[in-house]
């Protein structure tokens, strides 16, 4: 009915096309729908605290919001939509393939999405740069421009790029690499895109642009989420390949191999459980039950905060809700699995969603147990005992 009011056919149309452009392939997905609704995106961004009420935001910045983890304008969730996973996964997969995405939308007429992928997924053109004494590379398809900056001790939080403020990350600080004390008059900011948001990476020196072979990490190195693999230079030097989609979170989560060593549990009788739920009443009630049985409880209101807690604390078992802001339970399970944490810390789901499809998805992602709200004290304790029992 909405389409017919606008003079459109009742049935919508989606066009798919692919074409070669130089050494890349452009995949275009176009529809004749209502277009991206900027008012809904702005309202949800305000709700999540991504922008301030009086902050001017351009339409391009609002479009970038849809790639953020957990961001969705859908009011209700079901088995296939409303969780803010889809576009974030698109961006993540494209980054892994060294690809990019661009979106054009016209209100009431439709939306066009253009995915640009390297023609060869083996040979990749990269920018090589230096941070401290360490060399890194980043695929050139992910770089929009490189900005010269004067040398100095002060690092601003934002960089002005063509009239837009872009966050600036000092990679020396992020990676814990001391500056080399170079006398060069300039340093450089590599402007790229991560998690739907443009960001710039402050580096000490741009070394070269070259074609190289990138070797992805295997399962043993999945806990290095800010890199997508390695590359060997012509002189035999091993360079880590920056993954900007993951790197944006590194300001709150130290890089595992360059920061302090992981927390090791001291052997003790009572287990430590991390309880992840956005409901304060659920956290308080469940923690009260657990502590009454001698369990030490740590708490987090969403998946992102849970990852921060895991960086600082040794945990035996994790209990997580599914529906949470910022990072929901499915995303948390996926991230724990990707980092290899599920191999040593079991995770149970505690949720009001009783459907078999939800349980199957949780178990497929690596959950060890599934509890339905409201829950009984003994059911909760049985799950904890089963997952923390020492052999």
N, C-alpha and C positions, 0 to 999 in steps of 0.2 A: 504494500500500500504506500509506503514511503517513497519507493522508487517511482511509482506511477504518478504521484503528486508532482514529481520533478520532471515528468515527461519521459521517463526511461522505461524500457521493457521491464516487465515484472521479474524476469529471470536475469540475474547478473551474469557477467562474462569475465573470465580471467584469461589473459593472453600470456603465453610463455614463449620466449625466443632466446636464441644463443647465437653469438657471432664472434669471430676472431678479430681482435684489435691489437695489431703488432704482436708482442710476445705474451698477450693475455687473452683470456676468454671472457666476454661479457654476457652474463645471463640476466635477462630482464623478465620480471614478473609484474604484470600490469592488470589493474581491475577498473571497473566503472562504478565503484561503490560511492559511499558518502565522503570518502577522504578521511584523513586523520583529523580527529576532533581535538583541536588545540585547547579548548576550554576545559575539557575533561582531563587532559594531560596536566594542565597548569594546576587544576584543583587537586589532583592526586599528588603532584610534586609538592604543593604547599602542605598537604596532609602529612607527607613523609619527611618534611623538613629539608627537601633538596633546594628549595628557593624560599625567599622571604616575601611577605605580602606586598611590600612596596618595591620589590626588585624588578627592574625592566628585563624581560627575557624575550629574545628573538624567536621566531618560529623555528629556525634551524636548531636552536638549543633545545626547544621543546621536543622536536623530532628525536634528537639524540637521547632524550630521557627514556624512550621505550626500550632501549637496549640495557638498561640498568637491571641488576638482579632483583627479582621480586616485584618489579614495577608492572602494574596492570590497571587499566581503567574499567575493567569488568567489575560490576558490583557484587556478583555472586560467583562462586567457583564450582566447577564440576570436574569430572574425570579428565577432561581434555583442555580446559581453558580457565583463565582467571587467576592463575598462580604467578604470573610474571616470569615464566621460565622460557617461553618460546623464542623471543627475540634475543634474549641474553645467550641462549644456546647457539643461535645463528651467528652472533658476533664471536663467540668463543671458538666455534668450528672454523669460521673464516680466518680468524687469527692463527689457528693451528696450521691452516693451509697457506698462510701469508697472503690472504685475500682481503678485500674491502667491500663495503656496501654503501650505497648512496640512495637516498629516498627523495622523491618529488611527489607532492600531494597538492590537489586543488579541491577546496571545499565543495562538496556536492557533485564532483565530477569523477574523482577516483585517485588512485595512488599508484606510483610506479617505483619499483625497487630494482636497483641495478647491482648485481654482484660481479665483482671483478676478481678473477682468479688467474694465477700464473699458468701459462700454457704448459709448462713443465713443472711438475712438483718435485723434481730432483735437483735441477740446476736453478738457483735462486740468486737474483741480484740483491746485494746487501750493501749497507753503509757500515764501514768498520770505524769504531771510535775507541777512545781510551778513557778509563776512569781509574785514577791512581796509576799503578803499574800494570793494571789488568786490561786486556783488550776484549771488546765485545763486538757483536754485530747485530744489526736489526734489518729485516727485509725492507728494501727501498719502497715496495708497494704500500707499506704502512706509514711511510714518512710523507707528510704534506709539504714541509719546508724545514730549512735549517737557519737559525737566527744567530748572528754574531752578537756576543755580549762582552762588555768591558770586564776585565779581570778585577776582582775585589773580594773582600771577605763576606760582605752582606749578600744573602740570597733572598730575593723577594718571593712572596708566596704566589704571586701571579705574574704573568708575562703578557704584555700588550702585543697582540698579533692581529694586524689588519683591523684595528678597532674593537677587537674582542679580548676580554680578559681570559687567559688560559692558565690553569694551575701549573706551577713549576716545581718539579721534583729534583732535588739535588742527589744524583746517584752516588756521590761519595758518601753522603750521610746514610742513604738507604742501604747500601751494601757494606757500610763500615770500612770503606777503603780510604786511607789517608791520602791527601793531595800530595803530588810529587814535587811541589815547589817549583814548577816550571816558570821561566821568565817570560813566557808568551804573553802578549798584551791582550789577547782575547780568550774567551771560552765560548762554548756553543750550546744552544738549546735545540734539541731535535723535537719538532712538533709532530705529534702522532695522535692516534685516537685509541682510547681504551674504555671498555664497558659503556660505549655510547657517549663518552665525554672526551672532548679533545684535551690533551695534556701535553706538557713539554718536559723533556728530560735534559737536565743540565749535565753536560759532560766536559771533560778537560780539553779534548783534542779530537778533531775529525781526521782520520788517517787515510781512508780511501773509499772508493766505490768499486765493487768487483762482483763477478759471478762466482758462486761457490756451491758446493754440495752440503746440504744440511742433514745431519743424522739425528732423528728424534731420540728422546730418552726412552729407555726401556723401563719395566716395572720397578726396578731397583732404585730409580731416581725420581719416582713420582712425587716425592716430597719437596721437589724444587719447583714450585708452581709459577715462578716468575720467568722461567726460561722454557723454550720449546725444543731445545736440542743443542747440538754442538756443530762447529764447523772448523776445519783445519785450513790454515793459511798456506800460501806457497812456501813459506820458510819453516813449516811444520808446527807453528804455534796453534794451540787449541783455543778457540774462542767460544764462549757461551752465546747463544742466540736469545736476545731479549724478546719476551712475549708481552707487549704493552697492555693487552687485555687483562692479564693477571697482575701486572706490575702496579696498577693504580692502587690496589689494596695494601701494598707493602709499607705505606707510611704508618699503618696501624699494626701490621704483622711483620716482624723481623724476618729477613731472609734466613731460612734454616741453616744453610751451610756457612754463612758469613757472620751469624749472630751467635749468642751464647748456646751452649750445648743443651739439648732437650732435658726437661725435668725427669729425673729418675726416681721412681718410688722407693722409699725406704720400706723394707718389709715390715708390715704391721698386721695385726689381727683383723681390725675392722676395715671394710672397703671404703673407698671414696667414690661417690656417685655425682655426676654432673647432670643436673635437671634443667632441661631447656623447654620453656613454655612462656608465651607472651602474657598469660593470665597470672596476675599476682596472687589471686586467691588459690589457684591450682598449685603454684610454686610453694606457697606457705603451707597448704594442707599436706601435700605430698612430702615436703621436707620434714614437717612435724612427725609424720608416720615413720619416715626413714630414721630420723634421729632418735626416736624412741626405741629403735632396735639397734642403736649403737653405730649407725651408718653416718659417715661424714658426708655432708651435702654441700656442693657448690651449685650456683644457679646462674642462668643466663636467660634473657627475654627473647632471644632469637638466635638463629644459626651463626650469624656473623660474630656476635658476642661470645658464643660458645667456642668458636675457633680461637678467639683472644684468650679465653680462660684456659684452653688446652695448651696455649703457648707458655703459660706461667705456672701451671699446676699439673701434678701427676694425678691421673684419674684411672679408676678400675673399670668403670661402667658408665654409659651415657643413656639417659632416658629423654626422648625428644617428642614434642608435639609436631603435628604436620603443618597446621595453618598458623603462620607467624609472619610478621612484617620483616622487611629487609632481606632475610634469607630464611625460607621455610624449611620444613623437615626433609622433604625430598632433596632439596638442594644441599642441605647439610650432609645427608647420607652420601650423596654423589661426591661432595668435596672430600669427606673423610675417606671414601674408597679410593679416590684419585691420589690422595696423599699417602695411602698405605696404612692409615691409622686404624681402619677396620680390622686389619690383620692382627692387631694386638689389643684393641679396646672394643668389646661388643657394644652394640647399640640396640635399644628397644624403643619401639614407637608407642606413645601414649596419646590417644586421639579419640575424638567423638565420631570419627568416620568409620563406620562398621562394614562398609561395602567390601565385597571380596576383591574388587578391582584395586582398591586402595591397599589392601593387605598384600596382594600379589606384587604390586609395584614396590612396596616397601621391602619385601623379602628379596625381590630381584635386585634391589640396590644394596643389599647386604645386611638388613635388619635381622637381629637374632630372635626377637619376640615382638608381639603386637598386643597391646592392651587397649580395651575400649573404655572410654569415660561414660558414666561414672564407674569407678573401680573400687573393689574391696581391698581392705588393708592386707589381708593374707595373700590375695592374688598379686599385689604389688611386691610384697616381700618374697614370694616364691620366685618371681622373675629375677629379682635382685640376687637371691641366693644361687639360682641356677647359673647366672652369668658371672658371678664373682667367686664361685667355688674353686678353691685351690686344689690342683691335682696332687 
